[in-house]
């Protein structure tokens, strides 16, 4: 299923985050070499780099028009960049080692463990600050259809809160055993998917927060979850594996081993053609999904 592979030695450290622009013309990658690289899709040519962070860049979050990107780093700074010029627009006053922009481009969520800060975008004015879990928050995702954010951390529960108020809406008790490693809403907003340290992937109905299905996983170290644009396929990045799950049937349809080091991040292109994974061996792995389907 993933046969048309291209590999690029893309960074000088582990690759931590990848994201396509909404028009599928550019790919952004972040790494532990403190940089963000911008690539043209198709020929995979490096066009420019965003330089300024003083430690690993851990997250990338694009504006809906694909013209700007929010970055966060182990240096605990959250920054806002213009992709066209490659210039930093702003460094925010609040701290965060990862950050996420809401789909309506109005709210920034920045995680500086165990604290979660919500701020207005693009001004950076702080709206709220909470400690969702006593020791560590490990996962958070904005709903695409309403003002909800799903939070997971050290413990068994997933906390569903409103934003920007961060009022508790619901609590999925005993969702996982130990850490909740990752949460992701489907593009329709009707599903929440979560992965836990006990090696299980779970599907939740967002209308009732009831469990719909669960799948055993091969690895504990789930790093990232990504839905295809049509919501039909879920990709999982974990220790040494890219796993593809058919969402409707809740079945694993493909496993791709990545050796010798683990997979940290994964993304589908919005046009449905490409799947990209970034790994600890500093390489981007790029699959042409449409070419696979035509063979």
C-alpha positions as CSV (number, residue, x, y, z in Angstrom):
1,X,0.0,0.0,0.0
2,X,2.9,2.4,0.6
3,X,5.4,1.4,-2.2
4,X,6.3,4.7,-3.9
5,X,8.8,5.9,-1.4
6,X,11.3,8.8,-1.5
7,X,13.7,9.6,1.3
8,X,15.3,12.9,2.0
9,X,18.0,13.7,4.6
10,X,16.2,16.7,5.8
11,X,17.6,17.9,9.2
12,X,20.6,17.6,11.4
13,X,18.6,16.2,14.3
14,X,15.4,14.2,14.9
15,X,12.4,15.5,12.8
16,X,9.7,16.4,15.2
17,X,6.8,17.9,13.2
18,X,5.6,18.0,9.6
19,X,2.7,19.9,8.0
20,X,1.4,20.6,4.5
21,X,0.0,24.0,3.4
22,X,-3.7,23.9,2.6
23,X,-3.0,24.1,-1.2
24,X,-0.6,21.1,-0.9
25,X,2.2,23.1,-2.6
26,X,4.6,23.3,0.4
27,X,5.7,21.0,3.1
28,X,7.1,22.4,6.4
29,X,9.3,20.2,8.6
30,X,10.7,21.0,12.1
31,X,13.6,19.4,13.9
32,X,15.9,19.1,16.8
33,X,18.5,21.1,14.9
34,X,16.4,24.2,16.0
35,X,15.2,24.9,12.4
36,X,12.1,24.8,10.3
37,X,12.6,23.9,6.6
38,X,10.1,24.7,3.8
39,X,10.0,22.3,0.8
40,X,8.2,22.5,-2.5
41,X,5.9,19.5,-3.0
42,X,6.7,17.2,-5.9
43,X,10.4,18.0,-6.5
44,X,11.0,18.3,-2.7
45,X,13.3,21.2,-3.1
46,X,14.4,23.1,0.0
47,X,13.3,26.8,-0.6
48,X,14.0,28.4,2.8
49,X,14.5,27.9,6.5
50,X,13.1,29.6,9.5
51,X,16.0,30.3,11.9
52,X,15.7,31.8,15.4
53,X,14.8,29.1,17.9
54,X,17.6,28.2,20.3
55,X,16.6,24.6,20.9
56,X,14.5,21.9,19.3
57,X,11.4,23.1,17.3
58,X,8.7,20.7,18.5
59,X,5.5,21.8,16.8
60,X,4.2,23.5,13.7
61,X,0.6,25.0,13.3
62,X,-0.4,26.8,10.1
63,X,-3.0,29.5,9.6
64,X,-5.9,28.5,7.5
65,X,-4.6,30.4,4.4
66,X,-1.2,28.7,4.7
67,X,0.7,32.0,4.8
68,X,1.9,32.0,8.4
69,X,3.0,29.3,10.9
70,X,3.1,29.1,14.6
71,X,6.2,27.4,16.1
72,X,7.1,26.3,19.6
73,X,10.4,25.0,21.0
74,X,12.2,23.4,23.8
75,X,13.6,26.9,24.4
76,X,10.0,27.5,25.7
77,X,9.3,30.3,23.2
78,X,6.3,30.5,20.9
79,X,6.8,32.3,17.6
80,X,4.8,33.5,14.6
81,X,6.4,33.5,11.1
82,X,5.6,34.7,7.6
83,X,6.2,31.7,5.3
84,X,6.5,33.8,2.1
85,X,9.4,35.9,3.5
86,X,10.8,33.4,6.0
87,X,10.8,36.2,8.6
88,X,9.7,36.1,12.2
89,X,6.7,38.3,12.8
90,X,6.4,38.0,16.6
91,X,7.8,36.2,19.7
92,X,5.1,35.8,22.3
93,X,5.4,36.7,26.0
94,X,4.0,33.5,27.2
95,X,5.9,30.2,27.3
96,X,5.3,26.9,25.6
97,X,7.3,23.9,24.3
98,X,4.5,23.0,21.9
99,X,1.7,25.2,20.5
100,X,-1.5,24.7,18.5
101,X,-3.7,27.2,16.6
102,X,-7.5,26.7,16.6
103,X,-9.0,26.0,13.2
104,X,-10.8,29.4,13.2
105,X,-7.4,31.1,13.7
106,X,-8.6,32.9,16.9
107,X,-6.9,31.0,19.7
108,X,-3.4,29.7,20.5
109,X,-3.0,26.8,22.9
110,X,0.5,26.6,24.3
111,X,1.7,23.8,26.5
112,X,4.5,24.5,29.0
113,X,4.1,21.4,31.2
114,X,1.9,21.0,33.1
115,X,0.4,24.4,32.3
116,X,-1.8,25.2,29.3
117,X,-2.0,28.8,28.2
118,X,-4.7,30.1,25.8
119,X,-4.0,33.4,24.0
120,X,-5.6,35.4,21.3
121,X,-4.2,35.1,17.8
122,X,-2.4,37.0,16.4
123,X,-2.0,39.5,19.3
124,X,-0.8,37.0,21.9
125,X,-2.9,38.5,24.6
126,X,-3.3,35.8,27.3
127,X,-7.0,34.7,27.9
128,X,-6.6,31.8,30.3
129,X,-4.1,29.5,32.0
130,X,-4.8,26.2,33.7
131,X,-3.1,23.1,34.9
132,X,-5.3,20.3,33.4
133,X,-3.4,17.5,35.1
134,X,-1.3,17.6,38.3
135,X,2.0,16.5,36.8
136,X,2.0,16.4,33.0
137,X,-0.2,17.2,30.0
138,X,0.8,15.1,27.0
139,X,-1.9,15.6,24.4
140,X,-4.3,18.2,23.2
141,X,-6.5,18.8,20.1
142,X,-9.0,21.4,19.0
143,X,-12.4,20.3,17.7
144,X,-13.0,21.4,14.0
145,X,-16.7,22.0,14.5
146,X,-17.2,23.6,17.9
147,X,-15.3,25.3,20.8
148,X,-14.0,22.2,22.5
149,X,-10.5,21.0,23.3
150,X,-9.6,17.5,24.2
151,X,-6.8,17.1,26.8
152,X,-4.8,14.1,27.9
153,X,-2.0,13.6,30.4
154,X,-0.5,11.6,33.1
155,X,-3.4,9.5,34.3
156,X,-6.3,7.7,32.8
157,X,-8.7,10.4,31.8
158,X,-9.4,12.6,28.8
159,X,-10.7,16.0,29.8
160,X,-13.1,17.8,27.4
161,X,-13.1,21.6,27.9
162,X,-14.5,24.7,26.3
163,X,-12.3,27.3,24.9
164,X,-11.3,30.0,25.5
165,X,-13.0,29.6,29.0
166,X,-11.5,26.1,29.6
167,X,-14.6,25.1,31.6
168,X,-14.9,21.4,32.1
169,X,-17.6,20.0,29.7
170,X,-17.0,16.3,30.2
171,X,-14.4,13.9,31.5
172,X,-13.8,10.5,29.8
173,X,-12.9,8.5,32.9
174,X,-10.4,5.6,32.6
175,X,-10.0,6.3,28.9
176,X,-6.5,4.8,29.0
177,X,-4.1,3.2,31.5
178,X,-1.2,5.6,32.3
179,X,-0.4,8.4,29.9
180,X,-2.7,9.5,27.2
181,X,-0.2,9.9,24.4
182,X,-2.1,11.5,21.6
183,X,-5.6,12.9,20.8
184,X,-7.0,13.9,17.4
185,X,-10.5,14.9,16.1
186,X,-11.6,13.6,12.8
187,X,-12.2,16.2,10.0
188,X,-16.0,15.9,10.5
189,X,-15.6,16.4,14.3
190,X,-17.8,13.4,15.0
191,X,-14.9,11.2,16.2
192,X,-12.2,11.7,18.8
193,X,-9.3,9.2,18.5
194,X,-6.8,8.7,21.3
195,X,-3.8,6.5,21.9
196,X,-2.5,5.4,25.3
197,X,0.6,4.0,26.9
198,X,-1.1,0.7,27.3
199,X,-0.8,0.2,23.5
200,X,-4.5,0.8,22.6
201,X,-6.1,3.1,20.0
202,X,-9.6,4.2,20.9
203,X,-12.5,5.8,19.0
204,X,-14.9,8.0,20.8
205,X,-18.3,9.4,19.8
206,X,-18.1,13.2,20.3
207,X,-21.9,13.5,20.8
208,X,-21.9,11.3,23.9
209,X,-18.1,10.7,24.5
210,X,-18.9,6.9,24.5
211,X,-16.4,4.4,23.4
212,X,-17.1,3.1,19.8
213,X,-14.1,0.8,19.3
214,X,-10.6,0.0,20.3
215,X,-7.6,-1.5,18.6
216,X,-4.4,-3.1,20.0
217,X,-1.2,-1.4,18.9
218,X,2.2,-2.9,18.4
219,X,4.1,-0.1,20.2
220,X,3.7,1.9,23.3
221,X,5.5,5.0,21.9
222,X,2.8,6.6,19.8
223,X,4.1,10.0,18.8
224,X,1.5,11.4,16.4
225,X,-1.9,10.8,14.8
226,X,-3.1,12.2,11.5
227,X,-6.4,11.8,9.5
228,X,-6.5,12.0,5.8
229,X,-8.5,15.0,4.5
230,X,-11.5,12.9,3.8
231,X,-11.4,11.2,7.2
232,X,-11.2,7.7,5.8
233,X,-7.7,6.8,6.9
234,X,-5.9,7.4,10.2
235,X,-2.1,7.3,10.2
236,X,-0.1,6.5,13.3
237,X,3.5,7.4,13.9
238,X,5.1,5.3,16.6
239,X,8.5,3.8,17.7
240,X,9.5,2.1,14.4
241,X,6.3,1.9,12.6
242,X,3.8,3.8,10.4
243,X,0.4,2.2,10.8
244,X,-2.7,3.0,8.6
245,X,-6.2,2.4,10.0
246,X,-9.4,2.3,8.0
247,X,-11.6,4.6,10.0
248,X,-15.0,3.1,9.0
249,X,-14.1,-0.5,9.8
250,X,-11.6,0.4,12.6
251,X,-9.1,-2.1,11.0
252,X,-5.4,-1.8,10.5
253,X,-4.8,-2.0,6.7
254,X,-1.1,-1.4,6.5
255,X,2.1,-1.4,8.6
256,X,5.4,0.1,7.4
257,X,8.5,-0.6,9.4
258,X,11.0,2.3,9.7
259,X,14.4,1.3,10.9
260,X,16.7,1.8,12.7
261,X,15.1,4.7,14.6
262,X,11.6,5.8,15.5
263,X,8.9,7.9,13.7
264,X,8.1,11.1,15.4
265,X,5.5,12.8,13.2
266,X,3.2,12.2,10.2
267,X,0.9,14.1,7.9
268,X,-1.3,13.7,4.8
269,X,-1.4,16.3,2.1
270,X,-4.8,18.0,1.8
271,X,-5.1,16.9,-1.8
272,X,-4.8,13.3,-0.8
273,X,-1.7,12.5,-2.8
274,X,1.1,12.4,-0.3
275,X,1.9,10.9,3.1
276,X,5.0,12.2,4.9
277,X,6.7,10.9,8.0
278,X,9.6,12.4,9.9
279,X,11.9,10.2,11.9
280,X,14.7,10.2,14.4
281,X,17.2,9.3,11.7
282,X,16.8,12.9,10.3
283,X,15.0,11.7,7.2
284,X,11.7,12.6,5.6
285,X,9.9,9.6,4.1
286,X,7.4,10.6,1.4
287,X,4.9,8.2,-0.2
288,X,2.9,9.0,-3.4
289,X,-0.4,7.5,-2.3
290,X,-2.2,8.1,-5.7
291,X,0.6,6.3,-7.5
292,X,0.2,3.4,-5.1
293,X,-3.5,3.3,-5.9
294,X,-2.9,3.3,-9.7
295,X,-0.5,0.3,-9.6
